[in-house]
Amino acid sequence: MSRTLRVFLALVLVIGSALVAYSVASIAHTPINGYFLALAVLTVASGRIAIAVPGRPATVSVSEVFVFATVVLFGPEAATLTVAVDGLWTSLTQKHRRAYRALFNIAEPAISIWAAGHVYVLVAGSTTAAQVGHGLTPLVASMAMAATFFALNSGLTSVAIALEAETSAFDVWRRHAAYLAVNYYAAASLATLVVGSGLSINVTVLGLVVPLLILSYVAYQQASTRIDAAHHHVQEVEHLYRAATEMLAIAVDAKDQVTHGHIRRVQRQTLAVARALGVSSATELKAIEAGALLHDIGKLAVPDYVLNKPSALTRAEYEAIKVHAPMGARILQAVDFPYPVVPIVRHHHEQWDGRGYPDGLVATEIPIGARILAVVDCFDALTSDRPYRPRLSTEQAVDLLRSRKGTFYDPAVVENFIDLIPSFVGDDEASTAAPEVRGGLVAGLARGSHDRNRTLDVHEAAPARAVPTRVAAHIDRRAQAFGGGEACLFAYNAAGDALIVAHATSAIRAHLESFCVPVGAGVSGWVAAHRSTIRRADAALDLGERGSSLGLGACVSTPVFSSGEVHGALTVYVSDANQLTDELVADVGTLAQEVGLLMVRASLDDGMSKNAAQRHSFKAAGFEYVAS
């Protein structure tokens, strides 16, 4: 417990204990009244059958009727003892008892009813019901008693809960204040009615009131049960929607080969920016939460080779990528979300100036969730490794966002997002302490810097098939016509999980010793995994910082087939992308085919040599080898 909570509890316990002791002393010599005992028993018994208010941290019961009746008939001190006993019994019957809570449950009601009782006496002008005036006096006195009890009971309890949970006392109080106020007012009114103006309970009135109380209790209990069942059903439906959302997000994750952390970061940051911009509607926040998680669901309709291509897209490929926004909306329409997710997914690539897709919406025509998502998704993409480029620094990404403010993106969203970036950094570090890394292009690219610098053992460093000397010589000879380009033949290692340098031209050979590219990563790894040529790509995706030191800025890579299987990739690195002319690309493709054929021929020659050696061995042993 905090120090404030300890002080508060101590104060309540001291005051409550003093009032209970005072009450005991006040009625110690008073003869025991049968009505008093009956009311005390009814108070304790009825308190056990309280009904929970659906969806609220509050309960209602008829026990307060008997407590207020005790005040009216026997005075505040008798009622104080009654609620103290009821609080003790409640604490003893709880499953998870704590001493300080048990003491609070005794002291707090004692304080509340003692004060409420004295307010009743003050307003009524008498300590006994028989002497209370007629007209509005009993009504006003009962309302004052109910109001005082409500204020102290709900207020003290809310403060205790708030201090224990370290939250706002007002927030705790307002969640159940209305229900308690009505319950206490009704209880005080019934108590005054049942007691009437005599010194005992009006049996006639009680006979009329009790059936109504029972009927009300049964009806409320049934209604509460139905509401609880409906609330439970809503929670189950909500759970199913969340489960469906998660499954769809995982499908996008696997398709796009992006780590799960990207999706979660975008979702978390989009919600934070939405709240910073004043979005408070629960429905809209849920829509933004789901939309951020599923905004790329339409990529399921985009071919893999386009989605994960580590180089510039052609016009046709770019048009294929653009399909993912309307396709995502079309997929999610079948889910029938109870909140507007589809517009966010459909329009998250619209631009503030109207030049986005698919519908060319302008400014505030774009849903607020889509505007926020566009900024957050862009920033996360810029600061993450992608198949076509390494990540940018935070400063570079922020500069790019600001340069697009008012054209691509909503200016207010951009500025609010930039203000929140420092807080996002700490959250991201905490959430990625043990990151989930999935296989694939981007995952390999992200860890590529580690894999390329690690020391390879003898088994890993050897290619699955050695490169014959004449193949290496042929590559060196043909590479001289590449206008300063440097050729590198990558081959699978024996484990098949990485590409190593089987041969490189002389200018880069020493720099690529023990060099490693994970299968699927970078340019060469992607080419080998997807069996597809990349015409223009950033050399840094393969070489990292080595590319800059060697003056190599671009590359072309093509798969090398040998005996019908991919042997690896042939990559030619040049200083500038302008050197990658159609003629050079064609020459590299031709060289890759020649290397594959030479590898096949070398394999056949090796097989023939082995057969000749075996024949010689058989003949020397006295056997004649005869070919069938």
C-alpha positions in Angstrom: 0.0 0.0 0.0 1.0 3.6 -0.6 1.6 5.9 2.3 -1.5 7.9 1.3 -3.6 4.8 1.4 -2.3 3.8 4.8 -3.0 7.2 6.2 -6.5 7.3 4.7 -7.3 3.8 6.0 -6.0 4.7 9.5 -8.1 7.8 9.6 -11.3 5.9 8.6 -10.6 3.1 11.1 -9.9 5.5 14.0 -13.1 7.5 13.4 -15.2 4.4 12.7 -13.9 2.6 15.8 -14.7 5.7 17.9 -18.2 5.9 16.6 -18.9 2.2 17.2 -17.5 2.5 20.7 -19.7 5.6 21.3 -22.8 3.8 20.0 -22.2 0.8 22.2 -21.9 3.1 25.2 -25.0 5.0 24.2 -27.3 2.0 24.1 -25.6 -0.3 26.5 -28.2 0.2 29.2 -31.2 0.3 26.8 -33.5 -2.8 26.9 -33.2 -5.0 23.9 -36.1 -4.5 21.5 -37.5 -7.3 19.4 -38.0 -5.0 16.4 -34.4 -3.9 16.6 -33.1 -7.5 16.6 -35.4 -8.3 13.7 -34.2 -5.3 11.7 -30.6 -6.3 12.4 -31.1 -9.9 11.2 -32.9 -8.6 8.1 -30.1 -6.2 7.3 -27.5 -8.9 7.5 -29.6 -11.5 5.6 -30.7 -9.2 2.8 -27.2 -8.0 2.3 -26.2 -11.5 1.1 -28.6 -11.4 -1.8 -27.4 -8.1 -3.4 -27.7 -7.9 -7.2 -24.8 -6.7 -9.3 -25.6 -3.9 -11.7 -24.8 -5.2 -15.2 -21.6 -3.8 -16.6 -21.0 -1.6 -13.5 -18.9 -2.1 -10.3 -21.9 -1.7 -8.1 -24.7 -3.8 -6.4 -28.2 -3.0 -5.2 -30.1 -4.6 -2.4 -32.9 -4.0 0.1 -30.7 -4.1 3.2 -30.5 -0.3 3.3 -34.3 -0.3 3.8 -33.8 -2.0 7.2 -30.8 0.1 8.1 -32.8 3.4 7.5 -35.8 1.9 9.4 -33.5 1.3 12.3 -32.4 5.0 12.2 -36.0 6.2 12.2 -37.1 3.8 15.0 -34.1 3.5 17.3 -31.7 6.3 16.3 -28.3 6.6 14.7 -26.4 4.6 17.3 -28.5 1.5 16.9 -28.1 1.7 13.1 -24.3 2.2 13.5 -24.0 -1.1 15.4 -26.2 -2.8 12.9 -24.0 -1.8 9.9 -20.8 -2.6 11.8 -22.0 -6.2 12.4 -23.1 -6.4 8.8 -19.7 -5.2 7.6 -18.0 -7.8 9.8 -20.1 -10.6 8.5 -19.5 -9.5 4.9 -15.7 -9.5 5.5 -15.8 -13.0 7.1 -17.7 -14.5 4.2 -15.5 -13.2 1.5 -13.3 -15.7 -0.3 -10.2 -13.5 -0.5 -10.0 -11.7 2.8 -7.5 -9.0 3.6 -7.4 -7.5 7.1 -7.4 -3.8 6.1 -10.4 -4.4 3.8 -12.3 -6.2 6.5 -11.7 -3.3 8.9 -12.7 -0.8 6.3 -15.9 -2.6 5.6 -16.8 -2.2 9.3 -15.6 1.4 9.9 -16.8 3.1 6.7 -20.5 2.1 6.9 -20.5 3.0 10.6 -19.2 6.5 9.8 -21.7 6.9 6.9 -24.9 5.8 8.8 -23.9 7.6 12.0 -23.6 10.9 10.1 -26.7 10.2 8.0 -28.7 9.3 11.1 -27.8 12.5 12.8 -28.7 14.5 9.7 -32.1 12.8 9.8 -32.6 13.8 13.5 -31.5 17.3 12.8 -33.9 17.8 9.9 -36.8 15.9 11.5 -36.3 17.8 14.8 -36.7 14.7 16.9 -34.9 11.5 17.9 -38.0 9.3 17.6 -40.4 8.7 14.8 -43.4 9.4 17.0 -42.4 13.0 17.4 -41.6 13.7 13.8 -43.9 16.2 12.2 -46.4 15.6 9.4 -46.4 17.0 5.9 -43.1 17.2 4.1 -41.0 16.9 7.1 -40.6 13.0 7.0 -39.9 13.2 3.3 -37.3 15.9 3.5 -35.6 14.2 6.5 -35.4 10.8 4.7 -34.0 12.5 1.6 -31.4 14.3 3.6 -30.5 11.0 5.4 -30.2 9.2 2.0 -28.1 11.9 0.5 -25.7 12.0 3.4 -25.3 8.3 3.5 -24.8 8.2 -0.3 -22.2 10.9 -0.3 -20.1 9.4 2.5 -20.5 5.7 1.6 -19.8 6.2 -2.1 -17.1 8.8 -1.6 -15.1 7.0 1.0 -15.3 3.7 -0.9 -14.3 5.4 -4.2 -11.3 7.1 -2.5 -10.1 3.8 -1.0 -10.5 1.9 -4.3 -8.7 4.7 -6.3 -5.8 4.9 -3.9 -5.3 1.1 -4.0 -5.6 1.0 -7.8 -3.7 4.3 -8.3 -6.4 5.8 -10.4 -8.9 8.7 -10.3 -11.4 8.6 -7.4 -13.9 10.6 -9.5 -13.7 8.0 -12.3 -14.3 5.2 -9.8 -17.2 7.2 -8.2 -19.0 8.2 -11.4 -19.2 4.6 -12.7 -21.7 3.6 -9.9 -22.9 6.8 -8.4 -26.2 7.0 -10.2 -27.3 3.5 -9.3 -26.4 3.9 -5.6 -28.1 7.3 -5.4 -31.4 5.8 -6.7 -31.1 2.7 -4.5 -30.4 4.7 -1.3 -33.2 7.2 -2.0 -35.7 4.4 -2.6 -34.6 2.6 0.6 -35.0 5.7 2.7 -38.4 6.4 1.3 -39.6 2.8 1.9 -38.2 2.9 5.4 -40.0 6.1 6.3 -43.2 4.6 4.8 -43.0 1.3 6.7 -42.3 3.0 10.0 -44.8 5.7 9.5 -45.4 7.9 12.6 -45.5 5.2 15.3 -42.9 3.5 17.5 -43.0 0.2 15.6 -43.2 -1.1 12.1 -46.5 -0.6 10.3 -47.4 -4.2 9.6 -50.2 -3.3 7.1 -47.9 -1.1 5.0 -45.1 -3.7 5.3 -47.5 -6.4 4.0 -48.2 -4.3 1.0 -44.6 -3.3 0.4 -42.9 -6.7 0.9 -44.6 -8.3 -2.2 -43.6 -5.3 -4.3 -40.0 -5.6 -3.1 -39.9 -9.3 -3.9 -41.5 -8.8 -7.3 -39.0 -5.9 -8.0 -36.1 -8.1 -6.8 -37.1 -11.1 -9.0 -37.8 -8.9 -12.1 -34.5 -7.0 -11.7 -32.6 -10.2 -11.1 -34.0 -11.7 -14.3 -33.3 -8.5 -16.3 -29.8 -8.4 -14.9 -29.3 -12.0 -15.9 -30.4 -11.3 -19.4 -28.3 -8.3 -19.7 -25.3 -10.2 -18.4 -26.0 -13.0 -21.0 -26.2 -10.4 -23.7 -23.0 -8.7 -22.5 -21.3 -12.0 -22.5 -22.5 -12.7 -26.0 -21.2 -9.3 -27.1 -17.8 -10.1 -25.6 -17.7 -13.5 -27.4 -18.5 -11.7 -30.7 -15.9 -9.1 -30.0 -13.4 -11.9 -29.2 -14.3 -13.6 -32.5 -13.7 -10.4 -34.4 -10.4 -9.9 -32.7 -9.4 -13.5 -33.5 -10.4 -13.1 -37.1 -8.4 -9.8 -37.3 -5.4 -11.6 -35.8 -5.6 -14.5 -38.3 -5.9 -12.1 -41.2 -2.9 -10.1 -40.0 -0.8 -13.2 -39.7 -1.8 -14.1 -43.3 -0.5 -10.7 -44.4 2.6 -11.1 -42.3 3.5 -14.4 -44.0 2.7 -13.0 -47.5 4.6 -9.8 -47.1 7.5 -11.5 -45.3 7.5 -8.6 -42.7 8.1 -9.2 -39.0 5.1 -9.2 -36.8 6.6 -6.3 -34.9 5.9 -3.9 -37.9 2.2 -4.5 -37.7 2.1 -4.1 -33.9 4.2 -0.9 -34.0 1.9 0.6 -36.7 -1.2 -0.3 -34.7 0.1 1.0 -31.4 1.4 4.3 -32.8 -1.7 4.9 -34.9 -3.9 4.6 -31.8 -1.6 6.9 -29.9 -1.8 9.6 -32.6 -5.6 9.2 -32.9 -5.9 9.9 -29.1 -3.5 12.9 -29.4 -5.7 14.3 -32.1 -8.8 14.1 -29.9 -10.4 10.9 -31.2 -12.4 9.6 -28.2 -15.2 7.6 -29.7 -14.8 4.0 -28.7 -16.3 2.8 -32.0 -13.9 4.9 -34.0 -10.9 3.8 -31.9 -11.8 0.2 -32.4 -12.1 0.8 -36.2 -8.6 2.4 -36.2 -7.2 -0.4 -34.2 -8.5 -3.1 -36.5 -7.7 -1.0 -39.7 -4.1 -0.5 -38.6 -3.7 -4.2 -38.2 -5.4 -5.1 -41.5 -4.5 -2.2 -43.8 -2.4 -4.4 -46.0 -4.7 -7.5 -46.2 -5.2 -6.8 -49.9 -1.5 -7.8 -50.5 -2.8 -11.3 -50.5 -3.8 -10.6 -54.1 -0.4 -9.2 -55.1 2.1 -11.7 -56.6 5.0 -12.6 -54.4 7.7 -11.6 -56.9 6.2 -8.1 -57.1 5.6 -7.7 -53.3 9.2 -8.7 -52.3 11.1 -7.5 -55.3 14.4 -5.8 -54.2 14.5 -3.2 -56.9 12.4 -0.6 -58.6 9.0 -1.7 -59.8 7.9 -1.5 -63.4 4.8 0.4 -64.2 2.8 -2.8 -64.5 4.2 -4.0 -61.2 3.3 -0.7 -59.5 -0.3 -1.0 -60.8 -0.4 -4.5 -59.3 0.7 -3.1 -55.9 -2.0 -0.4 -56.0 -4.7 -3.1 -56.2 -4.1 -4.0 -52.6 -6.1 -1.1 -51.1 -9.4 -1.7 -52.9 -8.9 -5.5 -52.7 -8.3 -5.2 -48.9 -11.6 -3.3 -48.6 -13.4 -6.0 -50.6 -12.0 -8.8 -48.5 -13.0 -7.1 -45.2 -16.5 -6.3 -46.4 -17.3 -10.0 -46.0 -16.3 -9.8 -42.3 -19.0 -7.3 -41.5 -17.2 -5.5 -38.7 -19.4 -3.6 -36.2 -17.3 -0.5 -36.7 -16.0 1.3 -39.9 -12.8 -0.6 -40.7 -13.3 -0.9 -44.5 -13.0 2.9 -45.3 -9.7 3.0 -43.4 -8.3 0.1 -45.3 -9.5 1.3 -48.7 -8.3 4.9 -48.3 -4.9 4.6 -46.5 -3.1 5.4 -49.7 -5.1 8.6 -50.5 -3.1 11.8 -50.4 -4.0 15.2 -48.9 -3.8 16.9 -52.3 -6.0 14.3 -54.0 -3.3 12.5 -56.0 -3.5 9.3 -54.1 -5.4 6.1 -54.9 -7.8 4.4 -55.3 -10.5 7.2 -55.3 -8.4 10.4 -55.3 -10.1 11.8 -52.1 -8.9 15.2 -50.9 -8.0 16.5 -47.4 -10.8 15.8 -44.9 -12.7 13.6 -47.4 -10.2 11.0 -46.3 -11.2 9.2 -43.1 -9.2 10.4 -40.1 -8.0 6.8 -39.4 -6.7 6.5 -42.9 -4.9 9.8 -42.7 -3.2 8.8 -39.5 -2.3 5.3 -40.7 -0.7 6.8 -43.9 1.8 8.8 -41.9 2.6 6.1 -39.3 3.0 3.4 -42.0 5.2 5.5 -44.1 7.5 6.4 -41.2 7.8 2.7 -40.1 8.5 1.7 -43.6 11.2 4.3 -44.0 12.9 3.3 -40.7 12.8 -0.4 -41.5 14.9 -2.5 -43.9 12.9 -3.2 -47.1 13.7 -5.5 -50.0 14.6 -2.5 -52.2 16.7 -0.4 -49.8 18.2 -0.3 -46.3 16.5 1.7 -43.5 16.7 5.4 -43.1 17.6 7.2 -39.9 14.9 8.7 -37.7 16.0 12.2 -38.7 16.0 11.4 -42.4 12.5 9.9 -42.1 11.2 12.9 -40.2 12.6 15.3 -42.8 10.9 13.3 -45.5 7.5 13.4 -43.7 7.8 17.2 -43.2 8.6 17.6 -46.9 5.4 15.8 -47.8 3.2 17.7 -45.3 0.3 19.3 -47.0 0.8 17.3 -50.2 0.9 13.7 -49.3 -0.2 13.9 -45.6 -2.5 15.8 -43.3 -0.2 18.5 -41.7 -1.9 18.1 -38.2 -1.3 14.4 -38.3 2.4 14.8 -39.3 3.2 17.3 -36.5 1.4 15.3 -33.8 3.1 12.1 -34.9 6.6 13.8 -34.9 5.9 15.1 -31.4 5.1 11.5 -30.2 8.2 9.9 -31.8 10.4 10.1 -28.6 7.7 8.2 -26.6 7.4 5.6 -29.4 11.1 4.8 -29.2 10.9 3.6 -25.6 7.7 1.7 -26.3 9.2 -0.1 -29.3 12.4 -1.0 -27.4 10.3 -2.6 -24.7 8.0 -4.4 -27.0 10.8 -5.8 -29.1 13.1 -7.0 -26.3 12.6 -10.5 -27.6 11.5 -9.9 -31.3 9.8 -12.5 -33.3 11.8 -13.0 -36.5 10.2 -14.8 -39.4 11.9 -16.3 -42.4 11.9 -14.4 -45.6 13.4 -11.6 -47.5 13.0 -8.7 -45.1 13.8 -10.8 -42.1 17.0 -12.0 -43.8 17.8 -8.5 -44.8 17.4 -7.2 -41.3 19.8 -9.7 -39.9 22.0 -9.7 -43.0 24.6 -7.4 -41.5 25.3 -9.9 -38.8 25.3 -12.9 -41.1 27.6 -11.3 -43.6 30.2 -10.5 -40.9 30.1 -13.7 -39.0 33.0 -16.2 -39.3 32.1 -19.2 -41.4 33.4 -22.6 -40.4 35.0 -24.9 -42.9 31.8 -26.7 -43.6 29.8 -23.5 -44.3 32.5 -21.8 -46.3 32.7 -24.6 -48.9 30.2 -24.4 -51.7 28.0 -27.4 -52.2 29.7 -27.9 -55.6 33.2 -26.6 -56.2 33.6 -24.1 -59.1 36.0 -25.6 -61.7 39.0 -23.5 -62.7 37.9 -23.1 -66.2 34.5 -21.7 -65.0 36.3 -19.1 -62.9 38.6 -18.3 -65.8 35.6 -17.9 -68.1 33.9 -15.4 -65.7 37.1 -13.4 -65.4 37.5 -13.2 -69.1 34.0 -12.2 -69.9 33.8 -9.7 -67.1 36.5 -7.6 -68.8 33.9 -6.5 -71.3 31.5 -5.2 -68.6 32.9 -1.7 -68.6 34.5 -1.7 -65.1 31.8 -4.0 -63.6 32.9 -6.7 -61.1 31.3 -10.1 -61.3 30.6 -12.4 -58.4 29.3 -16.0 -58.6 27.3 -16.9 -55.5 26.7 -20.6 -54.7 24.7 -22.4 -52.0 26.8 -23.5 -49.0 26.6 -27.2 -48.0 23.8 -26.5 -45.5 21.7 -24.8 -48.2 20.8 -21.8 -45.9 23.2 -19.2 -47.3 24.9 -18.1 -50.4 28.7 -17.8 -50.3 31.2 -16.4 -52.8 32.3 -19.2 -55.0 34.3 -16.9 -57.3 34.7 -13.1 -57.7 36.7 -11.0 -60.1 40.1 -9.9 -58.9 39.2 -6.3 -57.8 36.7 -7.5 -55.2 37.9 -11.0 -54.5 39.9 -10.2 -51.4 37.1 -8.0 -50.0 34.5 -10.7 -50.2 36.5 -13.5 -48.5 34.1 -15.5 -46.2 31.2 -13.3 -47.4 27.8 -14.6 -46.7 24.2 -13.7 -47.9 21.3 -15.4 -46.3 19.0 -17.2 -48.8 16.2 -14.8 -49.7 18.0 -11.8 -48.4 19.5 -8.9 -50.3 19.6 -9.0 -54.1 21.5 -12.2 -54.8 19.7 -14.1 -52.1 16.3 -13.0 -53.5 17.3 -14.0 -57.0 18.4 -17.4 -56.0 15.3 -18.0 -53.9 12.8 -16.7 -56.5 14.7 -17.8 -59.7 14.1 -14.4 -61.2 16.5 -11.7 -62.6 16.8 -8.3 -61.0 17.9 -5.7 -63.5 18.6 -2.7 -61.3 19.2 -2.8 -57.6 21.2 -1.1 -54.9 24.5 -2.8 -54.4 24.3 -2.0 -50.7 21.5 -4.6 -50.3 24.2 -7.2 -50.9 27.4 -5.6 -49.9 26.4 -3.3 -47.2 29.2 -0.8 -46.3 31.6 -2.8 -48.5 29.8 -1.4 -51.6 30.6 2.2 -50.7 34.2 1.4 -50.0 34.6 -0.4 -53.3 32.8 2.3 -55.2 30.0 0.0 -56.3 26.5 1.5 -56.1 24.3 -0.7 -58.4 24.0 -4.3 -59.6 22.3 -6.7 -61.9 21.7 -10.3 -60.7 20.4 -13.4 -62.4 20.0 -17.1 -61.3 22.5 -19.7 -62.4 20.9 -23.0 -63.4 23.0 -26.2 -63.5 21.5 -29.6 -64.3 18.0 -28.2 -64.0 18.6 -26.8 -60.5 19.6 -23.4 -59.2 23.3 -23.4 -58.4 23.3 -19.9 -57.1 23.3 -16.4 -58.6 25.6 -14.4 -60.8 25.8 -10.7 -59.8 27.6 -7.9 -61.6 28.3 -4.8 -59.5 28.9 -1.4 -61.2 29.6 2.1 -59.8 26.4 3.7 -61.2 23.0 2.4 -62.3 23.3 4.1 -65.7 26.0 1.5 -66.6 23.3 -1.2 -66.4 22.3 -0.9 -70.0 20.1 -3.5 -71.8 23.2 -4.8 -73.6 25.0 -5.4 -70.3 22.0 -7.0 -68.7 21.7 -9.4 -71.7 25.5 -10.1 -71.5 25.2 -11.0 -67.8 22.2 -13.4 -68.6 24.3 -15.0 -71.3 27.2 -15.4 -69.0 25.0 -17.0 -66.4 23.8 -19.6 -69.0 27.4 -20.3 -70.0 28.5 -20.8 -66.4 25.6 -23.2 -65.9 26.6 -25.2 -69.0 30.2 -25.3 -68.0 29.2 -26.6 -64.6 27.2 -29.4 -66.2 30.1 -30.2 -68.6 32.5 -30.2 -65.7 30.2 -32.6 -63.8 30.0 -35.0 -66.8 33.8 -34.9 -67.2 34.2 -35.6 -63.6 31.9 -38.6 -63.8 33.8 -40.0 -66.9 37.1 -39.6 -65.0 35.7 -41.6 -62.1 34.4 -44.3 -64.4 37.8 -44.6 -66.1 39.5 -44.8 -62.7 37.1 -47.5 -61.6 37.7 -49.6 -64.8 41.4 -49.4 -64.3 41.0 -50.6 -60.7 38.8 -53.6 -61.8 41.3 -54.6 -64.5 44.2 -54.5 -62.1 42.3 -56.8 -59.7 41.9 -59.4 -62.5 38.4 -58.5 -63.7 37.5 -57.3 -67.2 35.0 -54.4 -67.3 32.5 -54.8 -70.1 30.1 -52.0 -70.8 26.5 -53.3 -71.4 
